[in-house]
């Protein structure tokens, strides 16, 4: 019998925690914890396609480019996206290979550097929304806007450090390497792909591809990848156990299940912030409307329980 396949979209906390500096040691430690959960899913007989965010990593690289520009040439944002795809893919695949070997499980793991097609006239190039890099206080945010001409947005409803730099995040169209990824998945390979939302590229008049300065949302790009590989389940793992109504307010409420129509209604009412839960819910809606069977949002440490129906937010097709 053919394995059920899960496309897992890992949040930034799977690789770097908000209070960490982002050293290689810290990131490998987080990846080891992440891969323990992934291993449990593999042991249950599922096939895996893995995608991941890169906001903290690409944000840190941007800072390094700006600080080191007097010594070495700065690299554009699409190149930084490729660099972080390689970095995080390496960490995930090495750790997962080690865990599988210890369990005597002979499943190959491969990372595919993935380009994702976007529109050159996407409106987000004029009105950026994608958070990257560290969180800032209001004072720090105002200073960065003046000193470095950053676009800054509030991405959390409450707290001291709720501001982040934002860069263009065009809506993804399709992964360029989709056919190669599909063949690997069909052959039983655990594939890590479209990391950080993929490297944003546009198609020029002659059909050639060119990178653009942007960072694509990894959940929306993960859904476009799902349209190609057609997994049975789309599992978005983030830092909260369930999506919430009235997030950050006194009347905050967990969402156990919601239909596509309910999800659209809540999205329109503003319950899901554009820089965090909004793209996740939007990606789940797209996945189900394209023909996917099941979409789940939950925290990393509750992934197995959510697959068993014990927790998480399940989004389902209307009856």
C-alpha positions as YAML, in Angstrom:
chain: A
units: angstrom
residues:
- id: 1
  name: UNK
  ca: [0.00, 0.00, 0.00]
- id: 2
  name: UNK
  ca: [1.28, 3.48, -0.92]
- id: 3
  name: UNK
  ca: [2.46, 5.63, 1.99]
- id: 4
  name: UNK
  ca: [0.50, 8.69, 2.95]
- id: 5
  name: UNK
  ca: [2.68, 11.73, 2.37]
- id: 6
  name: UNK
  ca: [2.82, 14.76, 4.67]
- id: 7
  name: UNK
  ca: [4.19, 18.11, 3.60]
- id: 8
  name: UNK
  ca: [5.55, 19.73, 6.76]
- id: 9
  name: UNK
  ca: [6.18, 23.48, 6.93]
- id: 10
  name: UNK
  ca: [8.54, 24.19, 9.82]
- id: 11
  name: UNK
  ca: [8.43, 27.55, 11.57]
- id: 12
  name: UNK
  ca: [11.46, 29.57, 12.56]
- id: 13
  name: UNK
  ca: [11.42, 28.19, 16.12]
- id: 14
  name: UNK
  ca: [12.36, 24.80, 14.68]
- id: 15
  name: UNK
  ca: [15.81, 26.22, 13.92]
- id: 16
  name: UNK
  ca: [16.32, 29.37, 16.03]
- id: 17
  name: UNK
  ca: [14.48, 30.54, 19.14]
- id: 18
  name: UNK
  ca: [13.60, 34.24, 19.43]
- id: 19
  name: UNK
  ca: [15.89, 34.77, 22.46]
- id: 20
  name: UNK
  ca: [18.94, 33.13, 20.87]
- id: 21
  name: UNK
  ca: [21.84, 34.75, 19.02]
- id: 22
  name: UNK
  ca: [21.69, 32.23, 16.18]
- id: 23
  name: UNK
  ca: [25.04, 30.47, 16.61]
- id: 24
  name: UNK
  ca: [25.59, 27.25, 14.67]
- id: 25
  name: UNK
  ca: [25.59, 25.35, 17.97]
- id: 26
  name: UNK
  ca: [22.20, 26.80, 18.97]
- id: 27
  name: UNK
  ca: [20.69, 26.07, 15.59]
- id: 28
  name: UNK
  ca: [21.97, 22.49, 15.48]
- id: 29
  name: UNK
  ca: [20.56, 21.95, 18.98]
- id: 30
  name: UNK
  ca: [17.14, 23.15, 17.86]
- id: 31
  name: UNK
  ca: [17.33, 21.08, 14.68]
- id: 32
  name: UNK
  ca: [18.08, 17.96, 16.73]
- id: 33
  name: UNK
  ca: [14.89, 18.53, 18.73]
- id: 34
  name: UNK
  ca: [12.96, 19.16, 15.53]
- id: 35
  name: UNK
  ca: [14.25, 16.00, 13.87]
- id: 36
  name: UNK
  ca: [13.19, 13.90, 16.88]
- id: 37
  name: UNK
  ca: [9.60, 14.83, 16.06]
- id: 38
  name: UNK
  ca: [10.13, 14.26, 12.34]
- id: 39
  name: UNK
  ca: [11.61, 10.83, 13.12]
- id: 40
  name: UNK
  ca: [8.49, 9.84, 15.06]
- id: 41
  name: UNK
  ca: [6.35, 10.75, 12.06]
- id: 42
  name: UNK
  ca: [8.58, 8.70, 9.73]
- id: 43
  name: UNK
  ca: [8.36, 5.73, 12.13]
- id: 44
  name: UNK
  ca: [4.57, 5.88, 11.80]
- id: 45
  name: UNK
  ca: [4.97, 5.12, 8.12]
- id: 46
  name: UNK
  ca: [4.45, 8.53, 6.55]
- id: 47
  name: UNK
  ca: [6.43, 9.87, 3.61]
- id: 48
  name: UNK
  ca: [7.82, 13.37, 4.21]
- id: 49
  name: UNK
  ca: [8.35, 16.55, 2.26]
- id: 50
  name: UNK
  ca: [9.84, 19.28, 4.45]
- id: 51
  name: UNK
  ca: [9.97, 23.01, 3.94]
- id: 52
  name: UNK
  ca: [11.11, 25.63, 6.43]
- id: 53
  name: UNK
  ca: [11.36, 29.32, 7.19]
- id: 54
  name: UNK
  ca: [14.55, 31.39, 7.04]
- id: 55
  name: UNK
  ca: [13.47, 34.76, 8.48]
- id: 56
  name: UNK
  ca: [15.98, 34.92, 11.36]
- id: 57
  name: UNK
  ca: [18.83, 33.55, 9.25]
- id: 58
  name: UNK
  ca: [18.33, 35.78, 6.22]
- id: 59
  name: UNK
  ca: [17.79, 38.75, 8.55]
- id: 60
  name: UNK
  ca: [21.11, 38.09, 10.26]
- id: 61
  name: UNK
  ca: [22.83, 37.70, 6.89]
- id: 62
  name: UNK
  ca: [21.41, 41.04, 5.79]
- id: 63
  name: UNK
  ca: [22.96, 42.66, 8.86]
- id: 64
  name: UNK
  ca: [26.30, 40.98, 8.10]
- id: 65
  name: UNK
  ca: [26.16, 42.30, 4.51]
- id: 66
  name: UNK
  ca: [25.52, 45.84, 5.69]
- id: 67
  name: UNK
  ca: [28.20, 45.77, 8.39]
- id: 68
  name: UNK
  ca: [30.84, 44.18, 6.17]
- id: 69
  name: UNK
  ca: [30.26, 46.19, 3.00]
- id: 70
  name: UNK
  ca: [33.53, 48.12, 3.48]
- id: 71
  name: UNK
  ca: [35.45, 44.82, 3.42]
- id: 72
  name: UNK
  ca: [33.56, 42.56, 0.96]
- id: 73
  name: UNK
  ca: [30.77, 43.15, -1.59]
- id: 74
  name: UNK
  ca: [27.24, 42.79, -0.24]
- id: 75
  name: UNK
  ca: [25.12, 40.03, -1.80]
- id: 76
  name: UNK
  ca: [21.52, 40.61, -2.97]
- id: 77
  name: UNK
  ca: [18.53, 39.17, -1.11]
- id: 78
  name: UNK
  ca: [17.89, 36.32, -3.57]
- id: 79
  name: UNK
  ca: [21.48, 35.09, -3.10]
- id: 80
  name: UNK
  ca: [21.05, 35.30, 0.68]
- id: 81
  name: UNK
  ca: [17.94, 33.17, 0.29]
- id: 82
  name: UNK
  ca: [19.98, 30.55, -1.57]
- id: 83
  name: UNK
  ca: [22.68, 30.67, 1.11]
- id: 84
  name: UNK
  ca: [20.19, 30.09, 3.92]
- id: 85
  name: UNK
  ca: [18.48, 27.29, 1.98]
- id: 86
  name: UNK
  ca: [21.82, 25.52, 1.83]
- id: 87
  name: UNK
  ca: [22.62, 26.20, 5.48]
- id: 88
  name: UNK
  ca: [19.33, 25.04, 6.96]
- id: 89
  name: UNK
  ca: [18.94, 22.17, 4.49]
- id: 90
  name: UNK
  ca: [22.39, 20.92, 5.49]
- id: 91
  name: UNK
  ca: [21.53, 21.04, 9.19]
- id: 92
  name: UNK
  ca: [18.20, 19.27, 8.74]
- id: 93
  name: UNK
  ca: [19.36, 16.59, 6.31]
- id: 94
  name: UNK
  ca: [22.51, 15.71, 8.24]
- id: 95
  name: UNK
  ca: [20.64, 15.42, 11.54]
- id: 96
  name: UNK
  ca: [17.75, 13.45, 10.05]
- id: 97
  name: UNK
  ca: [20.15, 11.07, 8.25]
- id: 98
  name: UNK
  ca: [21.95, 10.43, 11.55]
- id: 99
  name: UNK
  ca: [18.67, 9.70, 13.38]
- id: 100
  name: UNK
  ca: [17.39, 7.39, 10.64]
- id: 101
  name: UNK
  ca: [20.66, 5.46, 10.60]
- id: 102
  name: UNK
  ca: [20.51, 4.95, 14.38]
- id: 103
  name: UNK
  ca: [17.02, 3.49, 13.99]
- id: 104
  name: UNK
  ca: [18.10, 1.26, 11.12]
- id: 105
  name: UNK
  ca: [15.73, 3.04, 8.73]
- id: 106
  name: UNK
  ca: [17.06, 3.11, 5.18]
- id: 107
  name: UNK
  ca: [15.38, 6.16, 3.66]
- id: 108
  name: UNK
  ca: [17.45, 8.68, 1.67]
- id: 109
  name: UNK
  ca: [17.23, 12.39, 2.51]
- id: 110
  name: UNK
  ca: [18.04, 15.20, 0.06]
- id: 111
  name: UNK
  ca: [17.84, 18.98, 0.00]
- id: 112
  name: UNK
  ca: [16.88, 20.68, -3.27]
- id: 113
  name: UNK
  ca: [17.87, 24.33, -3.77]
- id: 114
  name: UNK
  ca: [14.53, 25.62, -5.02]
- id: 115
  name: UNK
  ca: [13.65, 28.66, -7.10]
- id: 116
  name: UNK
  ca: [10.06, 29.91, -6.95]
- id: 117
  name: UNK
  ca: [8.43, 31.94, -9.69]
- id: 118
  name: UNK
  ca: [6.82, 35.28, -8.75]
- id: 119
  name: UNK
  ca: [5.31, 38.21, -10.67]
- id: 120
  name: UNK
  ca: [7.59, 41.17, -11.28]
- id: 121
  name: UNK
  ca: [4.64, 43.52, -10.72]
- id: 122
  name: UNK
  ca: [3.51, 41.93, -7.45]
- id: 123
  name: UNK
  ca: [2.16, 44.75, -5.21]
- id: 124
  name: UNK
  ca: [4.29, 43.70, -2.23]
- id: 125
  name: UNK
  ca: [7.37, 45.10, -3.97]
- id: 126
  name: UNK
  ca: [5.82, 48.53, -3.34]
- id: 127
  name: UNK
  ca: [4.35, 47.74, 0.10]
- id: 128
  name: UNK
  ca: [6.60, 45.19, 1.92]
- id: 129
  name: UNK
  ca: [5.12, 42.82, 4.52]
- id: 130
  name: UNK
  ca: [7.55, 39.93, 5.16]
- id: 131
  name: UNK
  ca: [9.28, 40.05, 8.59]
- id: 132
  name: UNK
  ca: [12.99, 39.13, 8.65]
- id: 133
  name: UNK
  ca: [15.70, 39.30, 11.29]
- id: 134
  name: UNK
  ca: [15.40, 40.02, 15.02]
- id: 135
  name: UNK
  ca: [12.53, 41.61, 16.96]
- id: 136
  name: UNK
  ca: [12.89, 45.26, 18.03]
- id: 137
  name: UNK
  ca: [11.44, 47.64, 20.59]
- id: 138
  name: UNK
  ca: [9.61, 50.72, 19.33]
- id: 139
  name: UNK
  ca: [12.68, 52.86, 20.06]
- id: 140
  name: UNK
  ca: [15.02, 50.51, 18.19]
- id: 141
  name: UNK
  ca: [12.59, 50.31, 15.27]
- id: 142
  name: UNK
  ca: [12.37, 54.10, 14.96]
- id: 143
  name: UNK
  ca: [16.16, 54.41, 15.04]
- id: 144
  name: UNK
  ca: [16.61, 51.78, 12.30]
- id: 145
  name: UNK
  ca: [14.03, 53.49, 10.12]
- id: 146
  name: UNK
  ca: [16.01, 56.73, 10.35]
- id: 147
  name: UNK
  ca: [19.54, 55.30, 10.16]
- id: 148
  name: UNK
  ca: [19.11, 52.52, 7.58]
- id: 149
  name: UNK
  ca: [15.84, 53.37, 5.87]
- id: 150
  name: UNK
  ca: [14.32, 50.03, 6.95]
- id: 151
  name: UNK
  ca: [10.66, 49.25, 6.45]
- id: 152
  name: UNK
  ca: [9.44, 48.30, 9.94]
- id: 153
  name: UNK
  ca: [6.09, 46.79, 10.97]
- id: 154
  name: UNK
  ca: [4.48, 45.66, 14.20]
- id: 155
  name: UNK
  ca: [4.12, 41.87, 13.94]
- id: 156
  name: UNK
  ca: [2.84, 40.96, 17.41]
- id: 157
  name: UNK
  ca: [-0.16, 42.50, 19.19]
- id: 158
  name: UNK
  ca: [1.49, 42.81, 22.60]
- id: 159
  name: UNK
  ca: [4.89, 42.79, 24.30]
- id: 160
  name: UNK
  ca: [8.04, 44.92, 24.33]
- id: 161
  name: UNK
  ca: [9.80, 43.55, 21.22]
- id: 162
  name: UNK
  ca: [6.99, 43.38, 18.68]
- id: 163
  name: UNK
  ca: [8.57, 45.14, 15.67]
- id: 164
  name: UNK
  ca: [10.55, 43.57, 12.84]
- id: 165
  name: UNK
  ca: [12.13, 44.68, 9.60]
- id: 166
  name: UNK
  ca: [9.98, 43.78, 6.60]
- id: 167
  name: UNK
  ca: [10.99, 43.13, 2.99]
- id: 168
  name: UNK
  ca: [8.95, 42.44, -0.17]
- id: 169
  name: UNK
  ca: [7.12, 39.10, -0.11]
- id: 170
  name: UNK
  ca: [5.52, 38.44, -3.50]
- id: 171
  name: UNK
  ca: [2.87, 35.75, -3.82]
- id: 172
  name: UNK
  ca: [4.47, 32.52, -5.08]
- id: 173
  name: UNK
  ca: [3.28, 31.02, -8.37]
- id: 174
  name: UNK
  ca: [5.14, 27.69, -8.63]
- id: 175
  name: UNK
  ca: [8.45, 26.03, -7.73]
- id: 176
  name: UNK
  ca: [10.76, 25.86, -10.74]
- id: 177
  name: UNK
  ca: [12.26, 22.54, -9.59]
- id: 178
  name: UNK
  ca: [8.81, 21.06, -8.89]
- id: 179
  name: UNK
  ca: [9.11, 18.13, -11.31]
- id: 180
  name: UNK
  ca: [12.48, 17.06, -9.90]
- id: 181
  name: UNK
  ca: [11.10, 17.25, -6.35]
- id: 182
  name: UNK
  ca: [8.00, 15.25, -7.34]
- id: 183
  name: UNK
  ca: [10.11, 12.46, -8.84]
- id: 184
  name: UNK
  ca: [12.21, 12.21, -5.68]
- id: 185
  name: UNK
  ca: [9.12, 12.12, -3.44]
- id: 186
  name: UNK
  ca: [7.53, 9.43, -5.62]
- id: 187
  name: UNK
  ca: [10.76, 7.41, -5.31]
- id: 188
  name: UNK
  ca: [10.44, 7.48, -1.50]
- id: 189
  name: UNK
  ca: [13.08, 10.12, -0.77]
- id: 190
  name: UNK
  ca: [12.54, 12.50, 2.17]
- id: 191
  name: UNK
  ca: [12.91, 15.85, 0.41]
- id: 192
  name: UNK
  ca: [13.75, 19.20, 1.98]
- id: 193
  name: UNK
  ca: [12.71, 21.84, -0.54]
- id: 194
  name: UNK
  ca: [11.56, 25.41, -1.09]
- id: 195
  name: UNK
  ca: [13.38, 26.49, 2.07]
- id: 196
  name: UNK
  ca: [12.63, 30.00, 3.22]
- id: 197
  name: UNK
  ca: [9.82, 30.11, 0.67]
- id: 198
  name: UNK
  ca: [12.25, 29.44, -2.17]
- id: 199
  name: UNK
  ca: [14.52, 31.81, -4.07]
- id: 200
  name: UNK
  ca: [12.23, 34.37, -5.75]
- id: 201
  name: UNK
  ca: [12.72, 34.57, -9.50]
- id: 202
  name: UNK
  ca: [10.88, 36.23, -12.38]
- id: 203
  name: UNK
  ca: [10.57, 35.03, -15.95]
- id: 204
  name: UNK
  ca: [12.02, 37.45, -18.49]
- id: 205
  name: UNK
  ca: [10.77, 38.04, -22.04]
- id: 206
  name: UNK
  ca: [13.09, 35.39, -23.48]
- id: 207
  name: UNK
  ca: [11.95, 32.86, -20.86]
- id: 208
  name: UNK
  ca: [15.14, 33.01, -18.81]
- id: 209
  name: UNK
  ca: [14.96, 33.33, -15.03]
- id: 210
  name: UNK
  ca: [16.29, 36.18, -12.92]
- id: 211
  name: UNK
  ca: [16.45, 36.50, -9.13]
- id: 212
  name: UNK
  ca: [14.69, 39.40, -7.40]
- id: 213
  name: UNK
  ca: [15.16, 41.11, -4.03]
- id: 214
  name: UNK
  ca: [12.46, 39.52, -1.84]
- id: 215
  name: UNK
  ca: [11.66, 36.76, 0.65]
- id: 216
  name: UNK
  ca: [8.64, 34.56, -0.08]
- id: 217
  name: UNK
  ca: [6.40, 33.37, 2.75]
- id: 218
  name: UNK
  ca: [7.34, 29.76, 3.40]
- id: 219
  name: UNK
  ca: [3.78, 28.57, 4.12]
- id: 220
  name: UNK
  ca: [2.37, 30.01, 0.89]
- id: 221
  name: UNK
  ca: [5.33, 28.61, -1.05]
- id: 222
  name: UNK
  ca: [4.86, 25.28, 0.74]
- id: 223
  name: UNK
  ca: [1.29, 25.17, -0.53]
- id: 224
  name: UNK
  ca: [2.45, 25.79, -4.10]
- id: 225
  name: UNK
  ca: [4.89, 22.92, -3.62]
- id: 226
  name: UNK
  ca: [1.98, 20.81, -2.36]
- id: 227
  name: UNK
  ca: [0.14, 21.50, -5.62]
- id: 228
  name: UNK
  ca: [3.00, 19.74, -7.40]
- id: 229
  name: UNK
  ca: [3.77, 16.79, -5.08]
- id: 230
  name: UNK
  ca: [0.11, 16.33, -3.97]
- id: 231
  name: UNK
  ca: [0.62, 15.22, -0.34]
- id: 232
  name: UNK
  ca: [-2.27, 13.79, 1.68]
- id: 233
  name: UNK
  ca: [-1.74, 16.16, 4.62]
- id: 234
  name: UNK
  ca: [-0.40, 19.72, 4.89]
- id: 235
  name: UNK
  ca: [1.02, 20.18, 8.40]
- id: 236
  name: UNK
  ca: [2.13, 23.67, 9.44]
- id: 237
  name: UNK
  ca: [4.25, 23.64, 12.59]
- id: 238
  name: UNK
  ca: [4.66, 26.93, 14.43]
- id: 239
  name: UNK
  ca: [5.10, 28.22, 18.00]
- id: 240
  name: UNK
  ca: [1.45, 27.90, 19.11]
- id: 241
  name: UNK
  ca: [-0.60, 24.75, 19.63]
- id: 242
  name: UNK
  ca: [-3.72, 26.15, 17.95]
- id: 243
  name: UNK
  ca: [-4.78, 29.11, 15.86]
- id: 244
  name: UNK
  ca: [-6.80, 31.63, 17.87]
- id: 245
  name: UNK
  ca: [-9.66, 34.03, 17.55]
- id: 246
  name: UNK
  ca: [-8.99, 37.50, 19.02]
- id: 247
  name: UNK
  ca: [-5.28, 36.69, 19.36]
- id: 248
  name: UNK
  ca: [-3.59, 38.66, 22.13]
- id: 249
  name: UNK
  ca: [-6.87, 40.04, 23.50]
- id: 250
  name: UNK
  ca: [-8.67, 39.23, 26.78]
- id: 251
  name: UNK
  ca: [-11.30, 37.22, 24.87]
- id: 252
  name: UNK
  ca: [-8.70, 35.10, 23.01]
- id: 253
  name: UNK
  ca: [-10.07, 31.66, 22.09]
- id: 254
  name: UNK
  ca: [-8.51, 28.50, 20.66]
- id: 255
  name: UNK
  ca: [-9.81, 27.18, 17.35]
- id: 256
  name: UNK
  ca: [-10.09, 23.38, 17.28]
- id: 257
  name: UNK
  ca: [-11.61, 23.07, 13.81]
- id: 258
  name: UNK
  ca: [-12.83, 25.41, 11.11]
- id: 259
  name: UNK
  ca: [-14.25, 24.97, 7.64]
- id: 260
  name: UNK
  ca: [-12.80, 26.75, 4.63]
- id: 261
  name: UNK
  ca: [-15.67, 29.27, 4.76]
- id: 262
  name: UNK
  ca: [-15.09, 29.93, 8.48]
- id: 263
  name: UNK
  ca: [-11.35, 30.32, 7.87]
- id: 264
  name: UNK
  ca: [-12.01, 32.86, 5.10]
- id: 265
  name: UNK
  ca: [-14.43, 34.76, 7.35]
- id: 266
  name: UNK
  ca: [-11.99, 34.90, 10.28]
- id: 267
  name: UNK
  ca: [-9.19, 35.97, 7.93]
- id: 268
  name: UNK
  ca: [-11.31, 38.81, 6.57]
- id: 269
  name: UNK
  ca: [-12.27, 39.90, 10.10]
- id: 270
  name: UNK
  ca: [-8.58, 40.30, 10.97]
- id: 271
  name: UNK
  ca: [-8.18, 37.50, 13.53]
- id: 272
  name: UNK
  ca: [-4.96, 36.28, 11.88]
- id: 273
  name: UNK
  ca: [-2.05, 38.74, 11.63]
- id: 274
  name: UNK
  ca: [-0.49, 39.27, 8.21]
- id: 275
  name: UNK
  ca: [3.04, 38.61, 9.48]
- id: 276
  name: UNK
  ca: [2.30, 35.40, 11.35]
- id: 277
  name: UNK
  ca: [-0.90, 33.30, 11.35]
- id: 278
  name: UNK
  ca: [-2.51, 34.96, 8.32]
- id: 279
  name: UNK
  ca: [-0.33, 33.33, 5.62]
- id: 280
  name: UNK
  ca: [-0.63, 29.96, 7.38]
- id: 281
  name: UNK
  ca: [-4.42, 29.99, 7.26]
- id: 282
  name: UNK
  ca: [-4.38, 31.30, 3.69]
- id: 283
  name: UNK
  ca: [-2.03, 28.48, 2.66]
- id: 284
  name: UNK
  ca: [-4.30, 25.87, 4.26]
- id: 285
  name: UNK
  ca: [-7.32, 27.27, 2.41]
- id: 286
  name: UNK
  ca: [-5.47, 27.13, -0.90]
- id: 287
  name: UNK
  ca: [-4.31, 23.56, -0.23]
- id: 288
  name: UNK
  ca: [-7.83, 22.30, 0.44]
- id: 289
  name: UNK
  ca: [-9.33, 24.20, -2.48]
- id: 290
  name: UNK
  ca: [-6.72, 22.69, -4.78]
- id: 291
  name: UNK
  ca: [-7.77, 19.19, -3.69]
- id: 292
  name: UNK
  ca: [-5.79, 18.42, -0.51]
- id: 293
  name: UNK
  ca: [-7.38, 16.14, 2.07]
- id: 294
  name: UNK
  ca: [-6.42, 17.67, 5.40]
- id: 295
  name: UNK
  ca: [-4.64, 20.80, 6.70]
- id: 296
  name: UNK
  ca: [-3.44, 21.17, 10.29]
- id: 297
  name: UNK
  ca: [-1.77, 24.02, 12.19]
- id: 298
  name: UNK
  ca: [-0.08, 23.22, 15.50]
- id: 299
  name: UNK
  ca: [3.18, 23.52, 17.46]
- id: 300
  name: UNK
  ca: [6.24, 21.43, 16.72]
- id: 301
  name: UNK
  ca: [6.10, 19.47, 19.96]
- id: 302
  name: UNK
  ca: [2.44, 18.57, 19.33]
- id: 303
  name: UNK
  ca: [2.92, 17.37, 15.74]
- id: 304
  name: UNK
  ca: [2.29, 13.68, 16.40]
- id: 305
  name: UNK
  ca: [-0.68, 14.39, 18.69]
- id: 306
  name: UNK
  ca: [-2.17, 16.65, 16.03]
- id: 307
  name: UNK
  ca: [-1.86, 13.91, 13.40]
- id: 308
  name: UNK
  ca: [-3.76, 11.67, 15.84]
- id: 309
  name: UNK
  ca: [-6.52, 14.29, 16.12]
- id: 310
  name: UNK
  ca: [-5.77, 15.10, 19.77]
- id: 311
  name: UNK
  ca: [-4.85, 18.77, 19.34]
- id: 312
  name: UNK
  ca: [-4.01, 21.47, 16.80]
- id: 313
  name: UNK
  ca: [-6.33, 23.41, 14.51]
- id: 314
  name: UNK
  ca: [-7.85, 21.25, 11.77]
- id: 315
  name: UNK
  ca: [-9.09, 23.06, 8.67]
- id: 316
  name: UNK
  ca: [-11.47, 21.01, 6.54]
- id: 317
  name: UNK
  ca: [-13.46, 21.23, 3.34]
- id: 318
  name: UNK
  ca: [-17.02, 22.42, 3.59]
- id: 319
  name: UNK
  ca: [-19.54, 19.59, 3.75]
...
